[in-house]
Each structure stands twice: as C-alpha cells, then as structure tokens.
Amino acid sequence: MTDVASGLTLVSPEGTRYRFDPGALCLELLTTGGPGGFSRYEILHTPPDLAGWLALSRLRLDPATVTVDADELADTRRLRDALWRIAQARTRQRAAPAADLAVVNEAAANPPLVPRITVDGGHAWRLPATGRQVLATIARDAVDLLTGPYAGRIRECGAHDCYLVFVDTSRPGQRRWCAMERCGNRQKARALRARQAPG
C-alpha cells in the first residue's frame, strides 16, 4: 500500500469537520462518491475536481502538475465504484465480483506514478504526471491491500448510519469507527445516555 502521511478532513452531515484516515490510498478514493446511494456524495464531476482531490489525498499532488482528461476521470470513477463493491464484499466476507476485480487489474496494468527521493530525504513523485498514472497507482495500492497482510482487516464503520470503509492497521485489530471524534464519540454519548436513563 502507498505509505505516505495521510488523513482526509471530512465534513459530517451536521457540518462538523473531522479527520478520517482509511489506512490506504485506494480507500481514500471511496470518499469521493460511489455507486448507487453513494452517488449523492459525488465530488468528481470534472477533470479539475480529480486533480484537486489529489492534493488532499495521501499522494499530496499539486493539481497544476497533473493533467486529467475526461476519459481518465470516467475511468477513475469506474475504478472507485468497483473498489466500493469489492470493499463491501470484503466487509461481509463474500467473494469480490470478478468484473470489479478485472477493473482494478486493468487500471493497475498501466505505468504508475514514479517515486523519487527529495534532497532532504523525503518521498515525492516525478512530475508532471497524468491521470492514467494516478489511476494505476491507486489500483496497484488496491492490489497490495487486497492481497497483503491487511486484506482481512477491511472494515466498515460500526455506526449504524456511517458507511465509511477503512483498513484496520491497529495492533490488536479492533478498530470500530471511521473516526473516534465523530462516530466513536457519538456512540459513547449514546451509551452514556442509555446508562443514565431512568428505569
């Protein structure tokens, strides 16, 4: 999996901001929308939308250094929707749809972003880059996740009204919430109210 400093700032339906780290680049892509009911959260409407999201993702790419065309945007949305279905299958201990695995494999077959070491010893990417390279990088991250040691730790948030997906990289493997400051705290507050309720 692409291991670069991560964590997205999301906004809840109530308007509060919170930090969400799904643990993998490919799962970060799921926060941009998705198939079916997730389409109401769509943020990738135009190629510049995808370039802008890349700056917020763990790739941290300057949008001015990535060219994205309409076909690449459509392919990214297709990959994202396939990843949603694969992740949901994994969280329910079902086999992933073969057609969706084919979408991931097809995208992963293209040349990815090229990593490089900066003068100060940091991690960066050779730029400029294309949307096709970004797509291949995300797909290869998915292959690494789905075939690696954390393949069995893909989880859906434990809150009844939250569908965010993450990989549980905690040592005990008992992460339950997308973010403690959002769903975890809401659940704690509910449990406290239930304990304090009379009778």
KENUPA-994285 format. One record per residue (C-alpha): residue number from 1; x, y, z; chain. Coordinates in steps of 0.02 Angstrom, whole numbers. Example, Ala and Ser with C-alpha at 12.3 -4.5 7.8 and 13.67 -1.06 7.14 Angstrom:
2
 num   east  north     up cadena
   1    615   -225    390      A
   2    684    -53    357      A
// end
This chain:
199
 num   east  north     up cadena
   1      0      0      0      A
   2     58    177    -33      A
   3    130    230    134      A
   4    133    419    138      A
   5     68    536    275      A
   6   -119    527    266      A
   7   -286    578    332      A
   8   -427    673    249      A
   9   -529    810    329      A
  10   -712    768    302      A
  11   -870    862    345      A
  12  -1012    768    429      A
  13  -1195    794    378      A
  14  -1209    901    536      A
  15  -1072   1015    468      A
  16   -932    967    589      A
  17   -757    935    523      A
  18   -662    779    573      A
  19   -507    684    522      A
  20   -528    516    435      A
  21   -384    401    391      A
  22   -443    247    296      A
  23   -268    174    302      A
  24   -245    153    114      A
  25   -243    266    -39      A
  26   -370    157   -130      A
  27   -494    176     15      A
  28   -469    365     17      A
  29   -541    367   -159      A
  30   -705    299    -89      A
  31   -737    465     -1      A
  32   -767    548   -171      A
  33   -935    466   -207      A
  34   -983    295   -269      A
  35  -1115    183   -347      A
  36  -1299    179   -301      A
  37  -1343    282   -148      A
  38  -1164    343   -130      A
  39  -1184    443   -291      A
  40  -1261    585   -188      A
  41  -1086    615   -117      A
  42  -1006    631   -289      A
  43   -869    763   -296      A
  44   -779    708   -456      A
  45   -885    799   -585      A
  46   -746    870   -695      A
  47   -562    830   -727      A
  48   -506    978   -617      A
  49   -608    901   -473      A
  50   -499    746   -480      A
  51   -339    849   -490      A
  52   -398    950   -339      A
  53   -437    793   -239      A
  54   -262    727   -270      A
  55   -192    873   -169      A
  56   -298    818    -20      A
  57   -260    632    -38      A
  58   -107    547     34      A
  59    -23    574   -136      A
  60    -18    762   -100      A
  61      0    807   -284      A
  62     -6    989   -339      A
  63   -157    999   -457      A
  64    -56   1107   -576      A
  65     65    961   -604      A
  66    -66    830   -652      A
  67   -159    827   -818      A
  68   -327    738   -812      A
  69   -441    716   -962      A
  70   -624    664   -970      A
  71   -583    481  -1007      A
  72   -465    471   -858      A
  73   -597    548   -746      A
  74   -726    421   -806      A
  75   -603    278   -779      A
  76   -564    342   -603      A
  77   -749    343   -559      A
  78   -766    168   -632      A
  79   -619    108   -526      A
  80   -690    192   -372      A
  81   -861    110   -395      A
  82   -777    -60   -419      A
  83   -675    -32   -261      A
  84   -834      8   -164      A
  85   -912   -157   -214      A
  86   -752   -253   -178      A
  87   -735   -171     -7      A
  88   -916   -206     37      A
  89   -894   -387    -14      A
  90   -740   -400     97      A
  91   -827   -322    248      A
  92   -966   -451    228      A
  93   -843   -597    200      A
  94   -905   -626     23      A
  95   -809   -652   -138      A
  96   -773   -493   -233      A
  97   -863   -478   -401      A
  98   -749   -541   -540      A
  99   -796   -395   -654      A
 100   -741   -271   -521      A
 101   -576   -362   -493      A
 102   -549   -350   -682      A
 103   -572   -161   -673      A
 104   -438   -149   -538      A
 105   -319   -262   -636      A
 106   -345   -165   -796      A
 107   -304      1   -712      A
 108   -154    -74   -621      A
 109    -80   -132   -787      A
 110    -36     47   -837      A
 111    126    135   -785      A
 112    105    213   -611      A
 113    174    372   -536      A
 114    363    366   -523      A
 115    429    389   -345      A
 116    583    490   -305      A
 117    686    544   -155      A
 118    696    731   -121      A
 119    857    821    -72      A
 120    802    820    111      A
 121    768    632    107      A
 122    580    644     86      A
 123    464    549    -29      A
 124    396    634   -186      A
 125    335    594   -361      A
 126    413    633   -528      A
 127    305    767   -606      A
 128    215    815   -713      A
 129    101    663   -711      A
 130    -57    604   -798      A
 131   -223    547   -731      A
 132   -184    375   -803      A
 133    -28    362   -694      A
 134   -128    414   -540      A
 135   -261    285   -581      A
 136   -129    148   -598      A
 137    -52    199   -431      A
 138   -221    189   -343      A
 139   -260     22   -424      A
 140    -90    -50   -376      A
 141   -121      8   -198      A
 142   -285    -89   -203      A
 143   -196   -245   -266      A
 144    -69   -229   -124      A
 145   -208   -207      5      A
 146   -319   -346    -59      A
 147   -177   -472    -72      A
 148    -74   -417     78      A
 149    -72   -447    266      A
 150   -216   -325    298      A
 151   -336   -400    169      A
 152   -440   -474    310      A
 153   -446   -310    405      A
 154   -551   -206    288      A
 155   -693   -139    395      A
 156   -848    -32    382      A
 157   -877     96    519      A
 158   -977     20    664      A
 159  -1100    165    671      A
 160  -1273    120    605      A
 161  -1279    274    493      A
 162  -1099    278    429      A
 163  -1032    178    283      A
 164   -852    236    277      A
 165   -729     95    245      A
 166   -555     81    318      A
 167   -416    -44    342      A
 168   -385    -83    525      A
 169   -197    -66    547      A
 170   -207    -57    737      A
 171   -101   -185    829      A
 172   -249   -276    911      A
 173   -356   -262    754      A
 174   -507   -195    848      A
 175   -540    -26    768      A
 176   -728      1    754      A
 177   -754    180    699      A
 178   -711    284    547      A
 179   -650    417    669      A
 180   -659    419    858      A
 181   -700    605    862      A
 182   -855    575    756      A
 183   -937    405    761      A
 184   -842    340    912      A
 185   -890    489   1020      A
 186  -1070    484    960      A
 187  -1081    302   1012      A
 188  -1003    338   1181      A
 189  -1128    479   1209      A
 190  -1274    364   1163      A
 191  -1211    230   1282      A
 192  -1192    357   1422      A
 193  -1369    424   1396      A
 194  -1436    246   1397      A
 195  -1349    208   1562      A
 196  -1413    370   1641      A
 197  -1592    348   1581      A
 198  -1713    312   1725      A
 199  -1778    133   1741      A
// end
